[in-house]
Amino acid sequence: MITKFTVGNFLSFKEKQTFSFAAQKKDSSLKESLTKVHGDTLVRTVAIYGSNASGKSNFIKAFSLVRNFAVNGLKQLENAIPVEPFLLSSETEHKPSLFELEIAVGKDLFVYGFEVSNRKVHKEWLYQYPNKKTLFERQPKEIKVNARYFKEGSANTRKQTRNNVLYLSVVASYAGKISTKVLDAIKKIQVISGLERGQTLNYSFEKYTREEEYRDKMREFILEADLGISDIIPEERRMSTEEIESIPPQFRNQVVHGKASLFERRLSTLHKKYDSDEKSAGLVAFNFFKESDGTQQMFALSAPFINSLKESHTLVIDELDASLHPLMCRYILKLFNSGDHNSKDAQLIFTTHDVSLLDEDLLRRDQIWFTQKDKFGATDIFSLADLGERSNLNFAKRYLEGRYGALPYIKQLEDIE
C-alpha cells in the first residue's frame, strides 16, 4: 500500500512535490473511509482537481513511469528512458528527474526512489523501516550495498546493472527476497489513462469471457448501474483461414505469425422489449459498441475495479468522470471508501472535473487534492486539508468561486453577460 509519492523535475513538476494518503488527525468525519497502516491513519481514495494543463495528467504519468520502468525496464535494450525534465527553466532542463515511493508491505515500510535522465540512472536508493536501515544507495559510479540487511545485493548483481536500468529490477530478476517484495508492491500500481482505454476494454473482455468469478461480479457491477441492460453475452470464435486472408496485408502481417490463430470477439447487450400494453415481450440483443460511451466505459473499468478490490491494488485513473454519470462516480468512490467492500485496502487515485463529488458526505478534506501552475509554469499539488478549510462548508461552491485556486482563468468570460 502506498503511503507517499514524491516527484520532482518531471514534465510540469519543477520542485519536489509530495502526495500523501495520510489522514488529517483532527478530522473525525467519514471514519469509514480510513484505514490503519503501521500505526498511521490513511485514506483509501483521493480525487485530484485542477484546470486543464495544470499538471493532473502529468502526475498520473509520473506514477506510470515509475511502475513501467521498475517492472519492464530490464527489457529495454536501448539507452533511451522515456523521462522529460521541467523544460521551462535553465536550472532544471539538464538535470535528472526524481521519483520516490513510500510503500507499506506487511510489517515493513520501504522508501524506494531514483533520479534518472533519458540516458541513465543517476541515483537510486532503498531504505527499510522501522528503525531506518539503508539497504542500498546508488551513485553515478558505484552501488553501495548493506551486506548485513541486503544480502541479495551481490557483486554479480551490481556488475549486471547497466546504466539505463534500475538496480532494484536487476536484483529482483535474481529472485532477491526483499527486492522482489518491493517490486511486487510496485506492480500493484495500475494506471489507466485515455491512451489505454482500448487495452482496458480488452482486459475486461478477457476477464468477462474466461473467468466465471469475474464475470459474475462484473455483471453485478454493470446491472447495479441501472443502464437498462438485462445481461451481457460474450462471444468468441476462431476465424477461418479465408477470413484471415481477407484482412488487408498491412494489418494481417502485424497480428498473424506463422500459423497463429485469430479470434473474432463480440459482446451483445440484452434489453427488455415490451408490447403495446407495456408488458414484457422478451429480450432484444444489441451490439455492445452501439451502446453509449458511458456504458462502454463502465464495462471497461469494471474488471480493473474488481481486480483492485480483490488484489489490494492501487488504481490510478486519469479522468474517471469521462463518459461516466456523476452518480456512477459516487458509487465507485463509496465502494473504495467502504471497509466492508474494500476489506483489503485497495487504493483509488483519480483526476476529475466533476465538482458534484466535492461533497463532505462523500470525501474528506484530506481526500481532495488540487494541481495548480504558478506564473513560471510549474505545478504545485496540495490538499484541501493543507489549506486549513473547515469541514462544514460547501466545498464545490467555494472551489468554483476560486477560493482554492486550481481553476482556469478565462478572460473573455468577464465580458459575457
N, C-alpha and C positions, 0 to 999 in steps of 0.2 A: 504494500500500500504506500502510495506516495504521500509524503508529508510536506515537502517543499520542492520548488523547482526554480532555478536561477538561470537567467540568460543575459548575456552582455555582448555588445558589439556584433550583433547579428541582425541583418536587414534593418528595420527601423528602430531597433533597440541599441542605443549608444552606450549608456551607462548600465551597470549591472542592475537588473530588476528581479526581485524575488516574489514569487507567488507562493501562497501557503494555504493549506487546508485547515490550519489551526483555528479553533473556535474562540470567540471572544469570551473571556472568563466571566464577565459581569452580565452577560446576556442570558437570560433564563427562558427565552422564547423557543418554541418548536424543538423541544428536547428530543423528540423522536427522530430529528434529523442528525443527531450527534452520535458519535461512537468513541470508545476509548482505545487508544493505542499507546503502549509504553507509558502509561500514566498521563498522557496528554489527551485532551478532548479535541476531536476533529469533526469537520462537516463532511458529508459524503458527496454533496453536489454543489457545483459552483456555476453561476451564469456570468458571462462576460459581455458587457455592453460597451458601445463606443460608436462614433460616426464611421462612415466608410473611409478607408485608408488611414484609420487611426492606429492600426497595428494588431487588431484582433486576429486576423488570419496569419500574420507573421508569428504570433505567439503559438498558434496551432502548428505552424511549420517548424518551430523550434522543437516541439515535442516529437514531431515526425522525424526530424533529422537525428535526434538522439537515439530514438528507437531503431531506425533503419541502419544507422552507422554502426551501432553496437551489435545488432543482430546479423546484418548482412555484409558488414564491412570486409570480412575476410574473402568474400567472393570478388571483391573489387581489385582487379589486377592493375589498372592504370592508376596514375598518381592523383588524378583529379578527384577532389572531395567536394560534394555539392553544398558548399557553405559560402555565404557572402557577408562581408562585414558591413558596418554602417558607413556608407559612401559619401555622406554629406558633411564630412569633417576630415580635414587633412591629418588630424590627430589619430584617427582610427582606421582610415581606409587601408592601411598596410599592416594592421595588427590582427592577431588571431581572434576568433570568436570564442566565447566562454559558455559552457553549459554545465550545470551541476544539479544532480538529483539527490534528495534525501529520501530513502526508502526504508520502510519497516518490513522486515522479513522474519516472521516468527518472533523469537525473543530478541532478535538483533536489529540494530538500526545502522544502516550503512549510508555514508556520504560518498558519492561517486561523481567525478567530474573530469572535464578535459578542456583544453584550449586547442583550437585547430584552425588552420587556414586551408585553402583549397589544394595545398601541396603536401602538408604534413601535419602530424600531431605534435604540438609544441610542448604541452604539459598534460599530465594525466595523474589522477590520484584516487585512492580508495582508503577510507577510514571506517572503523567499526566502533560502535558504541554498545553498551555504556562503557565508561572509562576509556575515553578515546584512544584507539590503537591505530597507528599508521600501518597499513598493510603493504602499500607500495606508493612510491612517488616517482613520477617520470619527468625528467628534464629533457631538453633537446638532444643531449648526447649520452644520457645514461638513464637506467631504470634502477632505483634503489628499492630493494625488497626487504621486508622484515621477516627474516628467516624463522623467527620464533612463532609468529602468528600467521604467516602466509607461506607455508611450506611448499605449496604448489608452484610458487614463483621461482622456478629453477633457472639455472644459467641457460639451459636449452630453450626455454620459452622466451627468454629475453633475446637470445640470438635469432629466434624465428620471427621476431616482431619487426615488420617493415615500418618505414616512416609514415606510411599512409594508412595504417591500421591501428586499432586500439589494443593495448596490452591486455585488457580485460577479456577481449574476444579471443585472443590467442590462447591465454591460459585456460579459458573455458573450453576451447576446442580440444584441449588435452585432458578434459574431464576433471579439472580442478574443482574441489568441493565448494569453496567459498565463491570463486568467480562464477561458477555455474549457478549458484544460488542467486547472485546479484543479476546475472544476465537473464535468468528465468523471470525475475521480477520486472526487468525492463521489457521483456517480451510481452508482459501483461498489459502494456500500454498499447491500446488500439486506437488508431487515428482515422477518422472519416472526414474527408473534405469533398468539395464539389467535384474535384477531378477524379474521385474514386467512386462515384455513385454506381457506375457500371459494375465495378468489382464487388461492391457491397451487394448489389442485386444478385449477382452470380453466386456469391457466398450464401445468401439467404435461400436461393433456389436449391443449391446443393443440400443444405440442411433440411429444407422442407421435403425434398424428394427422397432423401436417403436415410433420414434419422427420424424414427417414429416419435421419439420423445420430443424432439424439436418441433416436429410437425404439429403435434397436439398443442404445445404451448404457443406456437406462432399463430395457429388458427384461433386459439382463445384470445390472444392479444389483438388480432385483427377484428374479431367479432365484438370484442369489448369496445372498439372504437365506434361501433354502430354506423358503419359505412353503407348499410343497405345490402351487404353481402351475406349470403347464407353459408357459402363454403368456397374453398379454393381447391381446384383439382389440377395436379401437375401431370404432365405427360412428357415422356422422353422416349424417343425411338431412334434406332440405328439407321442412318441414311444409307440408301443403296449406292452401289458403285456408279450408276447412271446419274443419280442426284449429285454425288460428289463431283463428278466430271462436269456437271453443268455450272459449277461455281467458277467465276472468272479466274483465269490462271494466276493473276497477281495476288488474289486472295487465297486461292487454294494452296499455293506454294507456301504460304505463311502458316497454314494450320494443318496441312497433311504431310506427314513424313513417312515414306515407305508405304506400308500397308496399314497405317493408323486409321482408326475408325472415327467418323464424325457422328454426332448425335444432334437431332433436332429437338429443341426443348420448347414446350408451350405451357402456359398457365391459363386456366379458364376460371372465371369467377361465376358463381351461380347466384342468380337473383330470383326472388319470388315473383310469380306472374299472377295477375288477378283477372277475373272475368267481369262482365258488365255489371254484376251485382256486388262487385268488390269482394268476391270470395276467392280463396286460393285456387289457382288453376295450374299448379305445378311450378317447375323451375325453368329458367332460361339461362343458357350459358353465354358469357361474353368473353371476348379476347381480353386478357389481363391488360395488355398495352393500350386498350381503348378506355381503360378506367382513368380517373382523374390523376393528376400528378401527386396529389395528397395520398391517394390510395396506394399508388406505386411506391411512394416514399415510405409509407407505414410498413409495407411488406418488406422493403429493402432493409429497413432499420430493425425490424422485429428480431431477426436472428442475432445481430450484434448485441441488442439489449439483453436478450435471454442468455446469450453466452457470457456476457459480462456479469450478470447476476449469479449465474451458475458457477463461474470460474474465478470470481473475485478480481475482475479486470478493471483497469482504468480506461474508460471510454472517453475519447476526446473528439468532439464533433464541431465542425465549422458550420455555422448557420443551421442550428437544429430546427428552427421555425420555417425553413424553406419548404414551401408547399404543405406545411402541416397547420391544421387549425389550432388556435391557441388552447382550446380545451384538451387537445391531444398532447400538447406540450406539458400542460399541467398534470395530466395523467402520468406521463413519463417521469416527471420530477417527483411526483408522490411515490411512485414505485421505488425510485432510488433513495428517497428520503426515509422510506419506511423500514424500520428494523425487522418487521415481520417478512416483508417481501425481499428485503436486501439483507438477509442474515449474515452473508459472507463479506459484507462491507465493500461491495463494488463501488467504484467512484465514477462520477459523471462530470465532465467539464465541457461546457458548450458556449459558443458565441451566439448572440441573438440580437435582434432589434425589437422584439416583442415586449412592449412596455407593460402589457397586461400581466406578465409574470412578476413584475415588481410589486408584489403583494406580501405584506407582512404575515399573512396566513399561509404563505407558500414558501417564502425564502427569508432567512435571517439576514441581518446586515452583513455578516461575515461570509455569506454565500453570494453576495452581489459585488462584482468587480467591474472596473472600468478601464478602458485604454484611452489615452489622450496624447496627442502630439504637442510638443512645445513649439515655440516660434522657429526653432532650428531643425524641425522635422524629426525629432527624437521622441520615441514612445515611452510614456510612463504607464505603469499598471498599478492600480491601487484598489482597495476595497472600500465599500461604504462604511464599514466599521472604522477604517482609518480616519474618516472624516469626522468622527465623533457624533454622527447623526443619531437622534433619539429613535427608539423602535416603534413609537406610536404615531408615526407620520405617514402621509401619503407619498410613498417613495416615487411612484410613477409620475405624479403631478410635479413633484419637486425636480425630478430628473428632466422632464420636458420644459420646466422653467429655467433649466440651465444651472441649477444650484450645485450640481455635482460635476459640471464640465462634461467632457466626453460627448458633446453634441456638435453637429455641423453648424457652421455659421453661413447662412445663405443671404447674400447681400440684397438681392432683388426682392426677397420675401418681405422686407420692410416697406416696399413700395406697393405691395398688393393689399388692397382694402378688402 
